[in-house]
Amino acid sequence: MDTILNLDPDSYTRHLLHTQERDWAETNCYVDVWIEQLHALELDPIAAMAFTLTPDFEGDQWTFFKFQLTDLYELYGVEVQELVIWKPLIDHVEEQVKLGRPVLVELDSKYLPDTAGTAYQREHVKTTVSVNELDIANKHMGYFHAQGYYHLSGDDFTQVFGLPGSDSKAVLAPYVEIAKLNNLVKRSSDELRDISTQILLRQLKMMPKNNPFSAFRTRFESDFEWLKGQSIDMFHQYAFVTFRQFGACFELAANYLKWLDSDDPSVVKASTLYKEISEITKVYQFQLARAISRGKSLNLEVIDSLATKWQAASDCLKSRFLKD
């Protein structure tokens, strides 16, 4: 058995972001897996969440928000590099885990037991996991995914790595990253806040020039009519790249700002506004699903209210941190 961290799924304690009551229990696969990977390394992932302030409407979807790799190195000394897959995937994963490097790899949720009730044994869904332990001889893998830490074995192991005897039809190698921990550093909360504030300043300069909700409002008006003629699966895909992306992202933004400074009035106000965006979006997504299924209209003025809150939050942060 090659192991980086000695963990047991039954006793593993998730990060607070995955245990407390939240509007969005899961965000996206990349962010969720990094939350747990950093947490397991005894690093606070919230310190690296200044990126949650910069999502934009990209035309047919919202920004797929992600931890910024330069921030991970600056805050924790974690160096992330892409891995070229030129041999069988399992060989690369084994070698990197032996070297003590977590492997972030795109796998098929159909063979991940933790997705039971959704994709497991039902449908092919690409997702990112972080491999922590591997035993090829006994067909065993320990991995971070979504909200926790899990094991898989047996036929699932064979299928997920496309080994001989699997049903895999994959012809392209997945995207893979490794996390090099040679320079890992565990800083105090005050040190993290000082560094994170400097990252925040960079992120604020990268915020959308124009209100993204205003652009989304125009597009969503036509998308809503289109969605009425689509399948429920298409609705879920649409909701994932729109409402879930900005809703979950701004809930994390609220958490990040509360962690950064819970006493500064401008920061607290921005945090509150982002949380309101998250809460309203969660309810609105359910209303959207009902409206589509029943062929009814929907109040688009809610999107206008989100635009107002986004603008107010942005103004608060810029006036507080970008004074010059």
C-alpha positions as CSV (number, residue, x, y, z in Angstrom):
1,M,0.0,0.0,0.0
2,D,1.4,3.4,-1.0
3,T,-0.1,6.1,1.3
4,I,0.5,9.8,1.6
5,L,-1.8,10.5,4.6
6,N,-3.0,7.7,7.0
7,L,-6.8,8.2,6.8
8,D,-9.9,6.2,7.5
9,P,-13.1,7.2,5.7
10,D,-15.1,6.1,8.8
11,S,-13.2,8.4,11.2
12,Y,-12.3,11.2,8.8
13,T,-13.6,14.6,9.9
14,R,-14.7,16.8,7.0
15,H,-13.9,20.5,6.8
16,L,-16.4,22.8,8.4
17,L,-17.5,24.0,4.9
18,H,-18.7,20.4,4.2
19,T,-20.3,19.8,7.6
20,Q,-22.3,22.9,8.5
21,E,-25.7,23.7,7.1
22,R,-25.2,25.4,3.8
23,D,-27.2,26.7,0.9
24,W,-24.9,24.7,-1.5
25,A,-23.7,21.4,0.1
26,E,-21.3,21.0,-2.9
27,T,-19.8,23.6,-5.1
28,N,-17.9,22.1,-8.1
29,C,-15.6,19.0,-8.1
30,Y,-12.3,20.9,-8.2
31,V,-13.1,23.3,-5.4
32,D,-14.6,20.6,-3.2
33,V,-11.7,18.2,-3.6
34,W,-9.1,21.0,-2.8
35,I,-11.1,22.0,0.4
36,E,-10.7,18.5,1.7
37,Q,-7.2,17.9,0.5
38,L,-5.9,21.1,2.1
39,H,-7.9,20.4,5.3
40,A,-6.4,16.9,5.5
41,L,-2.9,18.5,5.3
42,E,-3.9,20.7,8.3
43,L,-4.1,23.8,6.1
44,D,-7.0,26.2,6.1
45,P,-8.6,26.3,2.6
46,I,-10.6,29.4,3.3
47,A,-7.5,31.5,3.3
48,A,-7.1,30.8,-0.5
49,M,-10.7,31.8,-1.4
50,A,-10.2,35.3,-2.7
51,F,-10.8,33.9,-6.1
52,T,-14.5,33.7,-5.2
53,L,-14.9,37.4,-5.7
54,T,-14.2,37.4,-9.5
55,P,-16.7,35.2,-11.2
56,D,-18.2,36.6,-14.5
57,F,-20.9,35.6,-16.9
58,E,-19.0,34.0,-19.8
59,G,-21.8,34.1,-22.4
60,D,-23.2,30.6,-22.2
61,Q,-22.2,29.9,-18.6
62,W,-20.7,31.4,-15.5
63,T,-17.0,31.1,-14.5
64,F,-16.1,27.7,-13.3
65,F,-14.4,29.1,-10.2
66,K,-11.3,27.3,-9.0
67,F,-8.5,27.7,-6.5
68,Q,-5.7,29.6,-8.0
69,L,-2.4,27.6,-8.1
70,T,-0.2,30.6,-7.4
71,D,-2.2,31.3,-4.3
72,L,-1.8,27.7,-3.0
73,Y,2.0,28.1,-3.3
74,E,2.1,31.6,-1.7
75,L,-0.1,30.6,1.2
76,Y,0.9,27.0,1.9
77,G,4.0,26.2,-0.2
78,V,1.9,23.7,-2.2
79,E,3.3,23.5,-5.8
80,V,0.8,22.2,-8.4
81,Q,2.0,20.9,-11.7
82,E,0.2,19.3,-14.7
83,L,1.2,15.7,-15.3
84,V,1.7,14.4,-18.9
85,I,0.0,11.1,-19.3
86,W,2.2,9.1,-21.7
87,K,1.9,5.6,-20.0
88,P,-1.2,3.9,-18.6
89,L,-2.8,6.2,-16.1
90,I,-2.5,3.8,-13.2
91,D,1.3,3.7,-13.6
92,H,1.5,7.5,-13.3
93,V,-0.7,7.6,-10.2
94,E,1.3,4.8,-8.5
95,E,4.6,6.6,-9.1
96,Q,3.4,10.0,-7.9
97,V,1.7,8.6,-4.8
98,K,5.0,6.7,-4.0
99,L,6.7,10.1,-4.1
100,G,4.2,11.5,-1.6
101,R,2.3,13.7,-4.1
102,P,-1.5,13.8,-4.1
103,V,-2.7,13.2,-7.6
104,L,-5.7,15.2,-8.8
105,V,-7.2,13.3,-11.7
106,E,-10.4,13.3,-13.7
107,L,-12.3,10.0,-13.3
108,D,-15.7,8.7,-14.1
109,S,-18.3,9.0,-11.3
110,K,-20.0,5.9,-12.6
111,Y,-17.4,3.9,-10.7
112,L,-17.0,6.1,-7.6
113,P,-19.0,4.6,-4.7
114,D,-19.4,7.9,-2.9
115,T,-21.7,9.0,-5.7
116,A,-24.3,6.3,-4.8
117,G,-27.8,7.7,-5.5
118,T,-26.6,10.0,-8.3
119,A,-24.0,8.8,-10.9
120,Y,-22.7,5.6,-9.3
121,Q,-23.5,2.6,-11.6
122,R,-25.9,4.9,-13.5
123,E,-24.2,7.4,-15.8
124,H,-20.8,8.6,-17.0
125,V,-19.9,11.9,-15.3
126,K,-16.4,13.3,-15.3
127,T,-15.2,14.6,-12.0
128,T,-11.9,15.4,-10.2
129,V,-10.6,13.3,-7.2
130,S,-7.4,13.5,-5.3
131,V,-5.7,10.1,-4.9
132,N,-4.1,9.6,-1.4
133,E,-3.4,5.9,-1.3
134,L,-3.1,3.1,-3.8
135,D,-2.6,-0.6,-3.8
136,I,-2.7,-2.0,-7.3
137,A,-2.2,-5.7,-6.3
138,N,-5.3,-5.5,-4.1
139,K,-7.3,-3.1,-6.3
140,H,-7.7,-0.5,-3.7
141,M,-7.7,3.3,-3.8
142,G,-8.2,6.0,-1.1
143,Y,-9.3,9.3,-2.5
144,F,-10.8,12.8,-1.7
145,H,-13.9,13.7,-3.6
146,A,-16.8,16.1,-3.1
147,Q,-17.4,16.4,0.7
148,G,-15.1,13.8,2.1
149,Y,-12.6,10.9,2.0
150,Y,-13.5,7.5,0.5
151,H,-12.2,4.1,-0.5
152,L,-13.0,2.0,-3.6
153,S,-11.9,-1.5,-4.6
154,G,-12.5,-4.5,-6.8
155,D,-14.4,-4.0,-10.0
156,D,-14.8,-0.2,-9.4
157,F,-11.0,0.0,-9.3
158,T,-10.7,-2.0,-12.6
159,Q,-13.3,0.2,-14.3
160,V,-12.2,3.6,-13.1
161,F,-8.6,3.1,-14.3
162,G,-9.7,1.3,-17.5
163,L,-7.7,-1.8,-16.7
164,P,-7.9,-5.1,-18.7
165,G,-11.4,-6.5,-18.2
166,S,-13.0,-3.1,-17.9
167,D,-15.8,-1.6,-20.1
168,S,-13.9,1.6,-20.5
169,K,-14.1,3.1,-24.0
170,A,-12.0,6.1,-23.2
171,V,-9.5,7.1,-25.9
172,L,-8.1,10.4,-24.5
173,A,-6.0,10.7,-21.4
174,P,-7.7,12.7,-18.5
175,Y,-6.3,16.0,-17.2
176,V,-4.1,15.2,-14.2
177,E,-2.3,17.4,-11.7
178,I,0.1,16.6,-8.9
179,A,0.6,18.5,-5.6
180,K,4.2,18.7,-4.6
181,L,4.5,19.1,-0.8
182,N,8.3,19.5,-0.5
183,N,8.0,23.2,0.6
184,L,4.8,22.8,2.6
185,V,4.5,25.5,5.3
186,K,1.9,25.8,8.0
187,R,1.4,29.5,8.9
188,S,-0.5,31.1,11.7
189,S,-3.9,32.6,11.2
190,D,-2.5,36.1,11.3
191,E,0.1,35.3,8.7
192,L,-2.5,33.7,6.5
193,R,-4.7,36.8,6.7
194,D,-1.8,39.1,5.9
195,I,-0.9,37.1,2.7
196,S,-4.6,36.6,1.8
197,T,-5.3,40.3,2.0
198,Q,-2.5,40.9,-0.6
199,I,-4.1,38.2,-2.8
200,L,-7.5,39.9,-2.3
201,L,-6.1,43.2,-3.7
202,R,-5.0,41.4,-6.9
203,Q,-8.4,39.7,-7.2
204,L,-10.3,42.9,-6.8
205,K,-8.5,44.4,-9.8
206,M,-9.7,41.3,-11.8
207,M,-13.3,41.7,-11.0
208,P,-15.7,42.1,-14.0
209,K,-15.8,45.7,-15.3
210,N,-19.5,45.4,-15.9
211,N,-22.1,43.9,-13.7
212,P,-22.3,40.2,-14.7
213,F,-25.9,39.8,-13.6
214,S,-27.0,42.4,-16.0
215,A,-25.6,40.5,-18.9
216,F,-27.0,37.2,-17.5
217,R,-30.4,38.7,-17.1
218,T,-30.6,39.5,-20.8
219,R,-29.4,36.0,-21.8
220,F,-31.5,34.2,-19.3
221,E,-34.7,35.8,-20.6
222,S,-34.2,33.9,-23.9
223,D,-32.7,30.8,-22.2
224,F,-35.8,30.4,-20.1
225,E,-38.0,30.0,-23.2
226,W,-35.5,27.6,-24.7
227,L,-35.4,25.5,-21.5
228,K,-39.2,24.9,-21.6
229,G,-38.6,22.6,-24.6
230,Q,-35.7,20.7,-23.1
231,S,-35.3,17.6,-21.0
232,I,-34.9,17.6,-17.3
233,D,-31.3,16.5,-17.8
234,M,-30.6,19.5,-19.9
235,F,-32.2,21.7,-17.2
236,H,-29.8,20.2,-14.6
237,Q,-26.8,20.8,-16.8
238,Y,-27.9,24.4,-17.4
239,A,-28.5,25.0,-13.7
240,F,-25.1,23.6,-12.9
241,V,-23.2,26.1,-15.2
242,T,-25.3,29.1,-14.2
243,F,-27.2,29.2,-10.9
244,R,-25.1,26.7,-9.0
245,Q,-21.8,28.2,-10.1
246,F,-22.5,31.7,-9.0
247,G,-24.7,30.7,-6.1
248,A,-22.1,28.4,-4.5
249,C,-19.3,30.7,-5.4
250,F,-20.8,33.7,-3.6
251,E,-21.6,31.6,-0.6
252,L,-17.9,30.8,-0.3
253,A,-17.1,34.5,-0.9
254,A,-19.3,35.3,2.2
255,N,-17.4,32.7,4.2
256,Y,-14.1,34.0,3.0
257,L,-14.8,37.6,3.9
258,K,-16.2,36.6,7.3
259,W,-12.9,34.8,7.9
260,L,-10.8,37.6,6.6
261,D,-12.3,40.3,8.9
262,S,-15.5,39.9,10.9
263,D,-15.1,43.4,12.4
264,D,-14.7,45.8,9.5
265,P,-18.1,47.2,8.5
266,S,-17.4,47.3,4.8
267,V,-16.2,43.7,4.7
268,V,-19.1,42.5,6.8
269,K,-21.6,44.2,4.6
270,A,-20.1,42.7,1.5
271,S,-20.1,39.3,3.2
272,T,-23.8,39.7,4.0
273,L,-24.7,40.7,0.5
274,Y,-22.9,37.7,-1.0
275,K,-24.7,35.4,1.4
276,E,-28.0,37.0,0.3
277,I,-27.2,36.3,-3.3
278,S,-26.5,32.7,-2.4
279,E,-29.8,32.3,-0.5
280,I,-31.9,33.9,-3.2
281,T,-30.3,31.9,-5.9
282,K,-30.9,28.6,-4.1
283,V,-34.7,29.4,-3.8
284,Y,-34.9,30.8,-7.4
285,Q,-33.3,27.6,-8.9
286,F,-36.1,25.6,-7.3
287,Q,-38.7,28.0,-8.6
288,L,-37.2,27.8,-12.1
289,A,-37.5,24.0,-12.1
290,R,-41.1,24.2,-11.1
291,A,-41.9,26.9,-13.7
292,I,-40.3,24.9,-16.5
293,S,-42.1,21.7,-15.6
294,R,-45.5,23.4,-15.4
295,G,-44.9,25.7,-18.4
296,K,-45.4,28.8,-16.3
297,S,-43.6,32.2,-16.4
298,L,-41.0,33.3,-13.9
299,N,-40.2,36.6,-12.3
300,L,-37.0,37.9,-13.9
301,E,-36.8,40.9,-11.6
302,V,-35.1,38.6,-9.1
303,I,-32.0,38.6,-11.4
304,D,-32.2,42.4,-11.2
305,S,-32.1,42.2,-7.4
306,L,-29.0,40.0,-7.6
307,A,-27.3,42.6,-9.8
308,T,-28.0,45.3,-7.3
309,K,-26.6,43.2,-4.4
310,W,-23.5,42.3,-6.5
311,Q,-22.8,45.9,-7.3
312,A,-23.2,47.0,-3.7
313,A,-20.8,44.3,-2.5
314,S,-18.3,45.2,-5.1
315,D,-18.5,48.8,-4.3
316,C,-18.0,48.0,-0.6
317,L,-14.8,46.0,-1.2
318,K,-13.3,48.4,-3.7
319,S,-13.9,51.4,-1.5
320,R,-12.4,49.6,1.5
321,F,-9.3,48.1,-0.2
322,L,-8.7,50.1,-3.4
323,K,-8.6,53.6,-2.0
324,D,-5.8,54.9,-4.3
